[in-house]
């Protein structure tokens, strides 16, 4: 019934989130391989270590992310 539909929607949302996270991890691995991990894709400056520790898949520095 209604609860089953809500459960199914929640499961689809979790699956989407998992795919997004998987893709972000793969992109980070590719940046490691290419030597660009930890470099902001917008300004080219280094991404702070604290940001990378908190969010290892970060593609932008804090200044460019906000």
PDB file of N, CA, C and O in Angstrom, chain B, residues numbered from 101:
ATOM      1  N   UNK B 101       0.842  -1.179   0.000  1.00  0.00           N
ATOM      2  CA  UNK B 101       0.000   0.000   0.000  1.00  0.00           C
ATOM      3  C   UNK B 101       0.884   1.238   0.000  1.00  0.00           C
ATOM      4  O   UNK B 101       1.944   1.259  -0.625  1.00  0.00           O
ATOM      5  N   UNK B 102       0.439   2.255   0.700  1.00  0.00           N
ATOM      6  CA  UNK B 102       1.162   3.523   0.716  1.00  0.00           C
ATOM      7  C   UNK B 102       2.553   3.365   1.328  1.00  0.00           C
ATOM      8  O   UNK B 102       3.526   3.929   0.828  1.00  0.00           O
ATOM      9  N   UNK B 103       2.640   2.598   2.409  1.00  0.00           N
ATOM     10  CA  UNK B 103       3.939   2.387   3.059  1.00  0.00           C
ATOM     11  C   UNK B 103       4.901   1.662   2.129  1.00  0.00           C
ATOM     12  O   UNK B 103       6.094   1.965   2.106  1.00  0.00           O
ATOM     13  N   UNK B 104       4.381   0.697   1.355  1.00  0.00           N
ATOM     14  CA  UNK B 104       5.240  -0.023   0.413  1.00  0.00           C
ATOM     15  C   UNK B 104       5.792   0.925  -0.652  1.00  0.00           C
ATOM     16  O   UNK B 104       6.956   0.820  -1.038  1.00  0.00           O
ATOM     17  N   UNK B 105       4.960   1.843  -1.122  1.00  0.00           N
ATOM     18  CA  UNK B 105       5.419   2.823  -2.102  1.00  0.00           C
ATOM     19  C   UNK B 105       6.475   3.742  -1.528  1.00  0.00           C
ATOM     20  O   UNK B 105       7.454   4.071  -2.198  1.00  0.00           O
ATOM     21  N   UNK B 106       6.277   4.156  -0.285  1.00  0.00           N
ATOM     22  CA  UNK B 106       7.265   5.013   0.378  1.00  0.00           C
ATOM     23  C   UNK B 106       8.575   4.265   0.576  1.00  0.00           C
ATOM     24  O   UNK B 106       9.652   4.831   0.384  1.00  0.00           O
ATOM     25  N   UNK B 107       8.488   2.999   0.959  1.00  0.00           N
ATOM     26  CA  UNK B 107       9.691   2.178   1.134  1.00  0.00           C
ATOM     27  C   UNK B 107      10.434   2.021  -0.189  1.00  0.00           C
ATOM     28  O   UNK B 107      11.662   2.100  -0.233  1.00  0.00           O
ATOM     29  N   UNK B 108       9.691   1.802  -1.257  1.00  0.00           N
ATOM     30  CA  UNK B 108      10.312   1.640  -2.572  1.00  0.00           C
ATOM     31  C   UNK B 108      10.979   2.936  -3.007  1.00  0.00           C
ATOM     32  O   UNK B 108      12.084   2.916  -3.550  1.00  0.00           O
ATOM     33  N   UNK B 109      10.312   4.067  -2.771  1.00  0.00           N
ATOM     34  CA  UNK B 109      10.899   5.364  -3.133  1.00  0.00           C
ATOM     35  C   UNK B 109      12.168   5.626  -2.327  1.00  0.00           C
ATOM     36  O   UNK B 109      13.158   6.122  -2.863  1.00  0.00           O
ATOM     37  N   UNK B 110      12.136   5.292  -1.042  1.00  0.00           N
ATOM     38  CA  UNK B 110      13.320   5.473  -0.198  1.00  0.00           C
ATOM     39  C   UNK B 110      14.466   4.596  -0.696  1.00  0.00           C
ATOM     40  O   UNK B 110      15.622   5.020  -0.702  1.00  0.00           O
ATOM     41  N   UNK B 111      14.145   3.384  -1.108  1.00  0.00           N
ATOM     42  CA  UNK B 111      15.181   2.481  -1.627  1.00  0.00           C
ATOM     43  C   UNK B 111      15.769   3.038  -2.918  1.00  0.00           C
ATOM     44  O   UNK B 111      16.979   2.961  -3.130  1.00  0.00           O
ATOM     45  N   UNK B 112      14.922   3.599  -3.786  1.00  0.00           N
ATOM     46  CA  UNK B 112      15.431   4.197  -5.027  1.00  0.00           C
ATOM     47  C   UNK B 112      16.319   5.399  -4.730  1.00  0.00           C
ATOM     48  O   UNK B 112      17.342   5.599  -5.384  1.00  0.00           O
ATOM     49  N   UNK B 113      15.928   6.190  -3.749  1.00  0.00           N
ATOM     50  CA  UNK B 113      16.740   7.355  -3.367  1.00  0.00           C
ATOM     51  C   UNK B 113      18.099   6.907  -2.839  1.00  0.00           C
ATOM     52  O   UNK B 113      19.124   7.488  -3.194  1.00  0.00           O
ATOM     53  N   UNK B 114      18.112   5.883  -1.997  1.00  0.00           N
ATOM     54  CA  UNK B 114      19.395   5.364  -1.482  1.00  0.00           C
ATOM     55  C   UNK B 114      20.260   4.828  -2.610  1.00  0.00           C
ATOM     56  O   UNK B 114      21.475   5.024  -2.607  1.00  0.00           O
ATOM     57  N   UNK B 115      19.645   4.154  -3.574  1.00  0.00           N
ATOM     58  CA  UNK B 115      20.400   3.620  -4.713  1.00  0.00           C
ATOM     59  C   UNK B 115      21.006   4.754  -5.529  1.00  0.00           C
ATOM     60  O   UNK B 115      22.157   4.665  -5.955  1.00  0.00           O
ATOM     61  N   UNK B 116      20.223   5.842  -5.754  1.00  0.00           N
ATOM     62  CA  UNK B 116      20.756   7.005  -6.480  1.00  0.00           C
ATOM     63  C   UNK B 116      21.934   7.617  -5.733  1.00  0.00           C
ATOM     64  O   UNK B 116      22.959   7.935  -6.336  1.00  0.00           O
ATOM     65  N   UNK B 117      21.787   7.781  -4.420  1.00  0.00           N
ATOM     66  CA  UNK B 117      22.876   8.349  -3.617  1.00  0.00           C
ATOM     67  C   UNK B 117      24.114   7.474  -3.688  1.00  0.00           C
ATOM     68  O   UNK B 117      25.230   7.989  -3.762  1.00  0.00           O
ATOM     69  N   UNK B 118      23.938   6.163  -3.667  1.00  0.00           N
ATOM     70  CA  UNK B 118      25.075   5.241  -3.747  1.00  0.00           C
ATOM     71  C   UNK B 118      25.776   5.373  -5.097  1.00  0.00           C
ATOM     72  O   UNK B 118      27.004   5.343  -5.162  1.00  0.00           O
ATOM     73  N   UNK B 119      25.000   5.518  -6.176  1.00  0.00           N
ATOM     74  CA  UNK B 119      25.612   5.683  -7.505  1.00  0.00           C
ATOM     75  C   UNK B 119      26.396   6.991  -7.589  1.00  0.00           C
ATOM     76  O   UNK B 119      27.492   7.023  -8.149  1.00  0.00           O
ATOM     77  N   UNK B 120      25.842   8.059  -7.040  1.00  0.00           N
ATOM     78  CA  UNK B 120      26.532   9.352  -7.042  1.00  0.00           C
ATOM     79  C   UNK B 120      27.843   9.234  -6.270  1.00  0.00           C
ATOM     80  O   UNK B 120      28.881   9.707  -6.731  1.00  0.00           O
ATOM     81  N   UNK B 121      27.798   8.611  -5.108  1.00  0.00           N
ATOM     82  CA  UNK B 121      29.009   8.434  -4.295  1.00  0.00           C
ATOM     83  C   UNK B 121      30.029   7.562  -5.018  1.00  0.00           C
ATOM     84  O   UNK B 121      31.220   7.873  -5.024  1.00  0.00           O
ATOM     85  N   UNK B 122      29.566   6.469  -5.628  1.00  0.00           N
ATOM     86  CA  UNK B 122      30.472   5.585  -6.386  1.00  0.00           C
ATOM     87  C   UNK B 122      31.153   6.361  -7.504  1.00  0.00           C
ATOM     88  O   UNK B 122      32.359   6.229  -7.709  1.00  0.00           O
ATOM     89  N   UNK B 123      30.387   7.169  -8.226  1.00  0.00           N
ATOM     90  CA  UNK B 123      30.958   7.953  -9.321  1.00  0.00           C
ATOM     91  C   UNK B 123      31.966   8.979  -8.808  1.00  0.00           C
ATOM     92  O   UNK B 123      32.993   9.212  -9.445  1.00  0.00           O
ATOM     93  N   UNK B 124      31.678   9.594  -7.654  1.00  0.00           N
ATOM     94  CA  UNK B 124      32.598  10.576  -7.066  1.00  0.00           C
ATOM     95  C   UNK B 124      33.903   9.904  -6.656  1.00  0.00           C
ATOM     96  O   UNK B 124      34.980  10.469  -6.839  1.00  0.00           O
ATOM     97  N   UNK B 125      33.807   8.704  -6.104  1.00  0.00           N
ATOM     98  CA  UNK B 125      35.011   7.960  -5.698  1.00  0.00           C
ATOM     99  C   UNK B 125      35.831   7.587  -6.924  1.00  0.00           C
ATOM    100  O   UNK B 125      37.055   7.714  -6.917  1.00  0.00           O
ATOM    101  N   UNK B 126      35.165   7.129  -7.973  1.00  0.00           N
ATOM    102  CA  UNK B 126      35.881   6.774  -9.204  1.00  0.00           C
ATOM    103  C   UNK B 126      36.573   7.996  -9.802  1.00  0.00           C
ATOM    104  O   UNK B 126      37.707   7.902 -10.270  1.00  0.00           O
ATOM    105  N   UNK B 127      35.897   9.131  -9.787  1.00  0.00           N
ATOM    106  CA  UNK B 127      36.504  10.359 -10.311  1.00  0.00           C
ATOM    107  C   UNK B 127      37.727  10.748  -9.476  1.00  0.00           C
ATOM    108  O   UNK B 127      38.737  11.191 -10.022  1.00  0.00           O
ATOM    109  N   UNK B 128      37.636  10.582  -8.158  1.00  0.00           N
ATOM    110  CA  UNK B 128      38.785  10.894  -7.292  1.00  0.00           C
ATOM    111  C   UNK B 128      39.950   9.961  -7.606  1.00  0.00           C
ATOM    112  O   UNK B 128      41.101  10.395  -7.648  1.00  0.00           O
ATOM    113  N   UNK B 129      39.657   8.689  -7.826  1.00  0.00           N
ATOM    114  CA  UNK B 129      40.721   7.732  -8.196  1.00  0.00           C
ATOM    115  C   UNK B 129      41.388   8.146  -9.502  1.00  0.00           C
ATOM    116  O   UNK B 129      42.608   8.051  -9.643  1.00  0.00           O
ATOM    117  N   UNK B 130      40.582   8.604 -10.452  1.00  0.00           N
ATOM    118  CA  UNK B 130      41.145   9.056 -11.729  1.00  0.00           C
ATOM    119  C   UNK B 130      42.020  10.285 -11.535  1.00  0.00           C
ATOM    120  O   UNK B 130      43.046  10.423 -12.200  1.00  0.00           O
ATOM    121  N   UNK B 131      41.624  11.190 -10.620  1.00  0.00           N
ATOM    122  CA  UNK B 131      42.461  12.370 -10.338  1.00  0.00           C
ATOM    123  C   UNK B 131      43.766  11.958  -9.671  1.00  0.00           C
ATOM    124  O   UNK B 131      44.814  12.546  -9.940  1.00  0.00           O
ATOM    125  N   UNK B 132      43.710  10.949  -8.800  1.00  0.00           N
ATOM    126  CA  UNK B 132      44.942  10.438  -8.184  1.00  0.00           C
ATOM    127  C   UNK B 132      45.862   9.911  -9.290  1.00  0.00           C
ATOM    128  O   UNK B 132      47.050  10.234  -9.325  1.00  0.00           O
ATOM    129  N   UNK B 133      45.307   9.105 -10.184  1.00  0.00           N
ATOM    130  CA  UNK B 133      46.103   8.504 -11.261  1.00  0.00           C
ATOM    131  C   UNK B 133      46.702   9.551 -12.185  1.00  0.00           C
ATOM    132  O   UNK B 133      47.812   9.375 -12.686  1.00  0.00           O
ATOM    133  N   UNK B 134      45.974  10.643 -12.414  1.00  0.00           N
ATOM    134  CA  UNK B 134      46.469  11.668 -13.338  1.00  0.00           C
ATOM    135  C   UNK B 134      47.318  12.733 -12.650  1.00  0.00           C
ATOM    136  O   UNK B 134      47.875  13.611 -13.308  1.00  0.00           O
ATOM    137  N   UNK B 135      47.414  12.650 -11.311  1.00  0.00           N
ATOM    138  CA  UNK B 135      48.224  13.611 -10.580  1.00  0.00           C
ATOM    139  C   UNK B 135      47.513  14.916 -10.271  1.00  0.00           C
ATOM    140  O   UNK B 135      48.156  15.888  -9.877  1.00  0.00           O
ATOM    141  N   UNK B 136      46.190  14.956 -10.445  1.00  0.00           N
ATOM    142  CA  UNK B 136      45.458  16.195 -10.182  1.00  0.00           C
ATOM    143  C   UNK B 136      44.609  16.129  -8.908  1.00  0.00           C
ATOM    144  O   UNK B 136      43.862  17.063  -8.616  1.00  0.00           O
ATOM    145  N   UNK B 137      44.717  15.051  -8.162  1.00  0.00           N
ATOM    146  CA  UNK B 137      43.964  14.951  -6.906  1.00  0.00           C
ATOM    147  C   UNK B 137      44.453  16.033  -5.956  1.00  0.00           C
ATOM    148  O   UNK B 137      45.656  16.247  -5.809  1.00  0.00           O
ATOM    149  N   UNK B 138      43.509  16.715  -5.312  1.00  0.00           N
ATOM    150  CA  UNK B 138      43.866  17.748  -4.358  1.00  0.00           C
ATOM    151  C   UNK B 138      44.088  19.115  -4.984  1.00  0.00           C
ATOM    152  O   UNK B 138      44.502  20.057  -4.308  1.00  0.00           O
ATOM    153  N   UNK B 139      43.809  19.219  -6.283  1.00  0.00           N
ATOM    154  CA  UNK B 139      43.928  20.491  -6.993  1.00  0.00           C
ATOM    155  C   UNK B 139      42.522  20.925  -7.393  1.00  0.00           C
ATOM    156  O   UNK B 139      41.778  20.147  -7.989  1.00  0.00           O
ATOM    157  N   UNK B 140      42.160  22.148  -7.071  1.00  0.00           N
ATOM    158  CA  UNK B 140      40.829  22.675  -7.383  1.00  0.00           C
ATOM    159  C   UNK B 140      40.625  22.714  -8.899  1.00  0.00           C
ATOM    160  O   UNK B 140      41.462  23.232  -9.638  1.00  0.00           O
ATOM    161  N   UNK B 141      39.504  22.161  -9.343  1.00  0.00           N
ATOM    162  CA  UNK B 141      39.200  22.137 -10.774  1.00  0.00           C
ATOM    163  C   UNK B 141      38.811  23.509 -11.312  1.00  0.00           C
ATOM    164  O   UNK B 141      38.786  23.706 -12.527  1.00  0.00           O
ATOM    165  N   UNK B 142      38.507  24.465 -10.428  1.00  0.00           N
ATOM    166  CA  UNK B 142      38.090  25.794 -10.876  1.00  0.00           C
ATOM    167  C   UNK B 142      39.279  26.751 -10.925  1.00  0.00           C
ATOM    168  O   UNK B 142      39.550  27.353 -11.964  1.00  0.00           O
ATOM    169  N   UNK B 143      39.993  26.894  -9.799  1.00  0.00           N
ATOM    170  CA  UNK B 143      41.056  27.899  -9.724  1.00  0.00           C
ATOM    171  C   UNK B 143      42.464  27.316  -9.859  1.00  0.00           C
ATOM    172  O   UNK B 143      43.421  28.058 -10.079  1.00  0.00           O
ATOM    173  N   UNK B 144      42.596  25.998  -9.729  1.00  0.00           N
ATOM    174  CA  UNK B 144      43.902  25.362  -9.883  1.00  0.00           C
ATOM    175  C   UNK B 144      44.768  25.393  -8.641  1.00  0.00           C
ATOM    176  O   UNK B 144      45.898  24.905  -8.664  1.00  0.00           O
ATOM    177  N   UNK B 145      44.255  25.962  -7.547  1.00  0.00           N
ATOM    178  CA  UNK B 145      45.017  25.990  -6.298  1.00  0.00           C
ATOM    179  C   UNK B 145      44.837  24.678  -5.544  1.00  0.00           C
ATOM    180  O   UNK B 145      43.896  23.930  -5.810  1.00  0.00           O
ATOM    181  N   UNK B 146      45.736  24.397  -4.605  1.00  0.00           N
ATOM    182  CA  UNK B 146      45.579  23.181  -3.806  1.00  0.00           C
ATOM    183  C   UNK B 146      44.316  23.236  -2.942  1.00  0.00           C
ATOM    184  O   UNK B 146      43.934  24.292  -2.438  1.00  0.00           O
ATOM    185  N   UNK B 147      43.684  22.082  -2.787  1.00  0.00           N
ATOM    186  CA  UNK B 147      42.550  21.947  -1.872  1.00  0.00           C
ATOM    187  C   UNK B 147      43.142  21.653  -0.501  1.00  0.00           C
ATOM    188  O   UNK B 147      44.006  20.786  -0.368  1.00  0.00           O
ATOM    189  N   UNK B 148      42.682  22.368   0.514  1.00  0.00           N
ATOM    190  CA  UNK B 148      43.227  22.219   1.875  1.00  0.00           C
ATOM    191  C   UNK B 148      43.117  20.771   2.356  1.00  0.00           C
ATOM    192  O   UNK B 148      42.126  20.086   2.104  1.00  0.00           O
ATOM    193  N   UNK B 149      44.158  20.328   3.052  1.00  0.00           N
ATOM    194  CA  UNK B 149      44.173  18.963   3.589  1.00  0.00           C
ATOM    195  C   UNK B 149      42.953  18.690   4.462  1.00  0.00           C
ATOM    196  O   UNK B 149      42.376  17.604   4.401  1.00  0.00           O
ATOM    197  N   UNK B 150      42.558  19.671   5.275  1.00  0.00           N
ATOM    198  CA  UNK B 150      41.397  19.474   6.158  1.00  0.00           C
ATOM    199  C   UNK B 150      40.139  19.202   5.337  1.00  0.00           C
ATOM    200  O   UNK B 150      39.312  18.375   5.720  1.00  0.00           O
ATOM    201  N   UNK B 151      39.995  19.893   4.217  1.00  0.00           N
ATOM    202  CA  UNK B 151      38.824  19.654   3.359  1.00  0.00           C
ATOM    203  C   UNK B 151      38.884  18.262   2.760  1.00  0.00           C
ATOM    204  O   UNK B 151      37.873  17.563   2.712  1.00  0.00           O
ATOM    205  N   UNK B 152      40.053  17.854   2.303  1.00  0.00           N
ATOM    206  CA  UNK B 152      40.186  16.519   1.718  1.00  0.00           C
ATOM    207  C   UNK B 152      39.985  15.424   2.760  1.00  0.00           C
ATOM    208  O   UNK B 152      39.475  14.350   2.444  1.00  0.00           O
ATOM    209  N   UNK B 153      40.384  15.694   3.995  1.00  0.00           N
ATOM    210  CA  UNK B 153      40.135  14.715   5.065  1.00  0.00           C
ATOM    211  C   UNK B 153      38.649  14.594   5.334  1.00  0.00           C
ATOM    212  O   UNK B 153      38.141  13.493   5.550  1.00  0.00           O
ATOM    213  N   UNK B 154      37.940  15.730   5.323  1.00  0.00           N
ATOM    214  CA  UNK B 154      36.505  15.724   5.584  1.00  0.00           C
ATOM    215  C   UNK B 154      35.721  15.196   4.380  1.00  0.00           C
ATOM    216  O   UNK B 154      34.705  14.518   4.537  1.00  0.00           O
ATOM    217  N   UNK B 155      36.201  15.512   3.190  1.00  0.00           N
ATOM    218  CA  UNK B 155      35.504  15.125   1.965  1.00  0.00           C
ATOM    219  C   UNK B 155      36.532  14.733   0.907  1.00  0.00           C
ATOM    220  O   UNK B 155      36.910  15.554   0.072  1.00  0.00           O
ATOM    221  N   UNK B 156      36.983  13.488   0.940  1.00  0.00           N
ATOM    222  CA  UNK B 156      38.052  13.053   0.035  1.00  0.00           C
ATOM    223  C   UNK B 156      37.710  13.159  -1.456  1.00  0.00           C
ATOM    224  O   UNK B 156      38.606  13.160  -2.300  1.00  0.00           O
ATOM    225  N   UNK B 157      36.433  13.246  -1.774  1.00  0.00           N
ATOM    226  CA  UNK B 157      36.044  13.357  -3.182  1.00  0.00           C
ATOM    227  C   UNK B 157      35.915  14.797  -3.652  1.00  0.00           C
ATOM    228  O   UNK B 157      35.476  15.040  -4.776  1.00  0.00           O
ATOM    229  N   UNK B 158      36.293  15.765  -2.802  1.00  0.00           N
ATOM    230  CA  UNK B 158      36.158  17.180  -3.161  1.00  0.00           C
ATOM    231  C   UNK B 158      36.915  17.482  -4.444  1.00  0.00           C
ATOM    232  O   UNK B 158      38.052  17.053  -4.636  1.00  0.00           O
ATOM    233  N   UNK B 159      36.250  18.233  -5.318  1.00  0.00           N
ATOM    234  CA  UNK B 159      36.854  18.631  -6.591  1.00  0.00           C
ATOM    235  C   UNK B 159      37.233  20.104  -6.595  1.00  0.00           C
ATOM    236  O   UNK B 159      37.986  20.559  -7.456  1.00  0.00           O
ATOM    237  N   UNK B 160      36.703  20.850  -5.621  1.00  0.00           N
ATOM    238  CA  UNK B 160      36.939  22.287  -5.558  1.00  0.00           C
ATOM    239  C   UNK B 160      37.390  22.691  -4.157  1.00  0.00           C
ATOM    240  O   UNK B 160      37.023  22.066  -3.162  1.00  0.00           O
ATOM    241  N   UNK B 161      38.192  23.748  -4.106  1.00  0.00           N
ATOM    242  CA  UNK B 161      38.579  24.311  -2.815  1.00  0.00           C
ATOM    243  C   UNK B 161      37.348  24.956  -2.176  1.00  0.00           C
ATOM    244  O   UNK B 161      36.323  25.136  -2.834  1.00  0.00           O
ATOM    245  N   UNK B 162      37.454  25.298  -0.904  1.00  0.00           N
ATOM    246  CA  UNK B 162      36.317  25.889  -0.199  1.00  0.00           C
ATOM    247  C   UNK B 162      35.870  27.190  -0.883  1.00  0.00           C
ATOM    248  O   UNK B 162      34.673  27.423  -1.053  1.00  0.00           O
ATOM    249  N   UNK B 163      36.816  28.021  -1.267  1.00  0.00           N
ATOM    250  CA  UNK B 163      36.464  29.309  -1.882  1.00  0.00           C
ATOM    251  C   UNK B 163      35.649  29.095  -3.158  1.00  0.00           C
ATOM    252  O   UNK B 163      34.670  29.807  -3.382  1.00  0.00           O
ATOM    253  N   UNK B 164      36.022  28.149  -3.980  1.00  0.00           N
ATOM    254  CA  UNK B 164      35.313  27.914  -5.238  1.00  0.00           C
ATOM    255  C   UNK B 164      34.030  27.102  -5.039  1.00  0.00           C
ATOM    256  O   UNK B 164      33.128  27.152  -5.875  1.00  0.00           O
ATOM    257  N   UNK B 165      33.947  26.366  -3.952  1.00  0.00           N
ATOM    258  CA  UNK B 165      32.765  25.549  -3.691  1.00  0.00           C
ATOM    259  C   UNK B 165      31.616  26.362  -3.125  1.00  0.00           C
ATOM    260  O   UNK B 165      30.462  25.937  -3.176  1.00  0.00           O
ATOM    261  N   UNK B 166      31.937  27.553  -2.574  1.00  0.00           N
ATOM    262  CA  UNK B 166      30.876  28.357  -1.957  1.00  0.00           C
ATOM    263  C   UNK B 166      30.415  29.469  -2.860  1.00  0.00           C
ATOM    264  O   UNK B 166      29.527  30.237  -2.490  1.00  0.00           O
TER     265      UNK B 166
END
